[in-house]
Each structure stands twice: as structure tokens, then as C-alpha cells.
Amino acid sequence: MKAYVFINVGPGRVAEAVSQLGSIGGVRSADTCWGLPDIIALVEAADMKGLQELVLNRIQKVAGVKQTD
């Protein structure tokens, strides 16, 4: 199951967040954007529960991440 996650980070934190996101299993890509969101990540998990765990327990805990959609 694949999903796109829109990620907003604090000022000056985009490069650091993209680097950290790239090291998380299940994050297939993390690309910076001009404007909002700051980052769009393509993520993949076996099922909806796996996606929820990935976003809530891994992506949202990356330093500088303020919000995910």
C-alpha cells in the first residue's frame, strides 16, 4: 500500500528532515517543495495499520516535523 504524506517542518529544517526521512524504512522518497507543504514523501507499507504506524510513530518524530497530512 502506497501513500503520499505532506510534511511541514520548522524554518530551516527541510534539508535535515529530508535526510532523516530517507533513512526510515518504508519511505520511498522525500522531496522538497517550494511553498507548502515543505516536503512530499512517498511511503509504502503492507496495510493501513502499517501506514499509520509509519506516519505517527516514525515520520512525526523526525526532528523539525511540525505537521503531516
N, C-alpha and C positions, 0 to 999 in steps of 0.2 A: 504494500500500500504506500503510495507516494502522496506528498502534500507540499505546498509552498507555505513557508512561515515568514510573515512580515515582522521585522525586528527593528525596534527603535532603541538607540543607545544614547548615553550621555555625550556631551560635547567632547570632541577629540578622542573618542573611544572606538571609532569604527575599525581602524586597522587592527587594533588589539583584539577586538571582538571577532572579526573575521578570522584571524589567526587561530584563536581558541576554538571557534566553531568548527574549523577544518579538522581539528583533532578529535572530534566527537564522533563515535561510531554511529552510523545512520544519517549523518549529514553528508549528502552527496555533493553539494556545492553551496557556497555562501558568497553572494555578490553584492558589492556596494551599489548604492543608488544615489542619484542626485536629488535631494529633497527627501520627502517621507514616503515610504519607510527608509531607514538608513541602510538596511540590509535585507535582501530576499534570499532565504535559504530553501533549497530543495532537500527534503528529508524523506527517509524511507524506513518503514517498519513492517513487521509481519501483519499487524492488525491495528484497529483503532486504539486499543489499550496500549500497545507499544508506542504509537504516535503520541498519545497523551503523556506517557512516561518520559519520552524523549524531550518533548517540549517543556513540560512542567518541572521535571527533575534534573534536566541536563542543560537545555538551552537557556532557560530563565535564570539559571545560576551562574552563567558566564559573567565575568566582571564587566560592568558597564551596561548590561542589558537592563533597560527600563520597562519595556513592554513588548509583548508578542501578540500578533493577530494571525 
